[in-house]
Amino acid sequence: MRPLPLALTILPLVANAYKGDMTHYTPGLGSCGYYTDPSKNEPVVALSREIMANGPNPNNNPKCGTKINIYNERTKKTHQATIVDTCQACQRQDIDVNEKLFYAVAPNGDGRVHGIAWGGSAVGGFAGMEEDEENRMVEQGDVVELVEQTLRGSMRFREKETFMQGCGKVVSKIREMNLRFWGY
């Protein structure tokens, strides 16, 4: 079987992240019908009215309870949050998170941070990688395998560690170029 070019296999994953402002709020009873105890500091998020697209009963929204990844390009860190609410004041690609998550994503934030990438399976887009270490290793392993298949026969690497570092640089560069291409 002929391997797909690396760009064709990775680009769809990194091209579709939403990008907007991130603010914080004190959660409680959200539009999904879940009560979030603010003292527990669970990582939760409210999405814009446009993206939530609540029907007559927002408690039945299939986006409720699903996860998104939130990625800060400046810190190069990804955090995960559960969708529990609708942000009435948010623009289409903005998100509103609880305060603890806000400062985890943007330690130097002042209440509003611009240019935060995010996405998830229920809303589309992709941002960063899962925080779960096991999932991260699987995803990186898949990328390494794709790179190996793509380069097999045309280049030989003497050291696996050098190859792994090269793979990381390739993926980072593709993500950077792709986000810029899509206007993020």
C-alpha positions in Angstrom: 0.0 0.0 0.0 1.4 3.4 -1.0 1.5 5.8 2.0 -0.3 9.1 1.8 1.9 12.2 1.8 2.5 13.5 5.3 0.8 16.9 4.6 -2.4 15.2 3.4 -2.6 13.1 6.6 -1.9 15.8 9.2 -3.2 19.0 7.7 -6.9 18.3 8.2 -6.3 17.8 11.9 -4.6 21.1 12.5 -6.3 23.4 9.9 -9.8 23.5 11.4 -9.3 24.9 14.9 -11.6 27.8 15.9 -9.7 30.9 17.1 -11.1 33.7 19.2 -11.1 35.5 22.5 -11.2 33.7 25.8 -12.9 35.2 28.9 -13.8 33.8 32.3 -17.1 33.6 34.3 -18.4 32.0 37.4 -20.3 28.9 36.4 -23.5 27.7 38.0 -26.6 26.2 36.4 -25.7 26.4 32.6 -27.9 26.1 29.5 -27.1 22.4 29.4 -29.0 21.9 32.6 -25.9 20.9 34.5 -25.0 22.6 37.8 -21.3 23.3 38.1 -20.1 24.0 41.6 -17.7 26.9 41.3 -15.8 25.8 44.3 -14.8 22.5 42.6 -12.9 24.4 39.8 -13.9 21.8 37.2 -12.6 22.9 33.7 -15.9 24.0 32.0 -16.6 26.1 29.0 -19.5 28.1 27.5 -19.6 28.4 23.7 -21.3 31.2 21.6 -25.0 31.1 20.8 -24.1 30.5 17.1 -22.0 27.4 17.8 -24.2 26.0 20.5 -27.3 26.4 18.2 -29.6 25.4 21.0 -33.0 24.1 20.0 -36.2 24.6 22.0 -34.7 22.7 24.9 -31.0 23.5 25.3 -30.7 20.6 27.9 -31.0 18.3 24.9 -28.1 19.9 22.9 -25.8 17.0 21.8 -22.8 19.3 22.4 -23.5 19.4 26.1 -21.2 17.3 28.2 -18.7 16.8 25.4 -15.1 18.0 25.6 -13.1 20.6 23.7 -9.3 21.2 23.6 -8.1 24.7 24.2 -4.7 25.6 22.9 -2.6 28.7 23.7 0.0 29.2 21.0 2.1 31.4 23.3 2.5 28.8 26.0 2.2 25.8 23.6 -0.1 24.1 26.1 -3.4 22.3 25.6 -6.2 22.1 28.2 -9.4 20.2 28.0 -12.8 21.5 29.2 -16.4 20.2 29.2 -19.2 22.1 27.4 -21.8 23.1 30.0 -23.2 26.5 28.9 -24.0 29.0 26.2 -22.1 32.3 26.3 -24.7 35.0 25.3 -22.2 37.8 24.8 -19.5 35.8 22.9 -18.8 36.3 19.3 -18.9 33.2 17.1 -15.5 31.8 17.9 -15.1 33.2 21.5 -15.2 31.0 24.6 -16.0 31.7 28.2 -14.3 29.4 30.8 -14.2 29.2 34.6 -11.6 31.3 36.3 -9.1 28.5 37.2 -9.1 27.2 33.7 -8.6 30.7 32.3 -5.4 31.2 34.3 -4.2 27.7 33.5 -4.5 28.5 29.8 -3.3 32.1 30.0 -1.3 32.6 33.2 -0.7 36.3 32.4 -4.3 37.0 31.2 -6.1 40.1 32.3 -9.7 38.8 31.8 -9.7 38.6 28.0 -7.1 36.8 25.9 -7.1 37.1 22.1 -6.1 34.3 19.7 -7.0 31.2 21.6 -7.4 28.1 19.4 -9.9 25.5 20.3 -12.0 22.7 18.9 -13.5 19.3 19.6 -15.3 16.4 18.0 -18.8 17.7 18.8 -18.2 21.2 17.4 -15.5 20.5 14.7 -12.0 21.9 14.7 -9.0 20.6 16.4 -6.6 22.3 18.9 -3.6 20.8 20.4 -3.6 17.3 21.8 -5.5 15.5 24.6 -4.1 16.1 28.0 -4.2 12.4 28.7 -0.6 11.0 28.5 -1.7 7.7 27.1 -3.7 9.4 24.3 -0.8 11.8 23.6 1.6 8.9 23.1 -0.8 7.1 20.7 -1.3 10.2 18.6 2.5 11.0 18.5 3.1 7.3 17.6 0.7 7.5 14.7 2.3 10.7 13.4 5.8 9.1 13.7 4.5 6.0 11.7 3.1 8.3 9.0 6.4 10.1 8.7 8.3 6.9 8.6 6.1 5.5 5.8 6.4 8.7 3.9 10.2 8.9 4.1 10.9 5.1 3.9 13.2 4.3 1.1 14.2 7.9 0.3 16.2 8.6 3.5 17.8 6.6 6.2 18.1 7.7 9.8 21.0 6.5 11.9 19.4 7.3 15.2 15.8 6.9 16.2 16.0 9.9 18.6 17.2 12.2 15.8 14.3 11.0 13.7 11.8 11.6 16.5 13.0 15.2 16.9 12.7 15.7 13.2 9.1 14.5 13.3 8.2 16.9 16.1 9.6 19.8 14.1 7.7 18.7 11.0 4.4 18.5 12.8 5.0 21.9 14.6 5.9 23.6 11.3 2.8 22.2 9.5 0.6 23.3 12.3 2.1 26.8 12.3 1.8 27.2 8.5 -1.7 25.8 8.4 -3.1 28.0 11.2 -1.6 31.0 9.4 -3.0 29.9 6.1 -6.5 29.6 7.5 -6.2 33.1 9.0 -5.9 31.9 12.7 
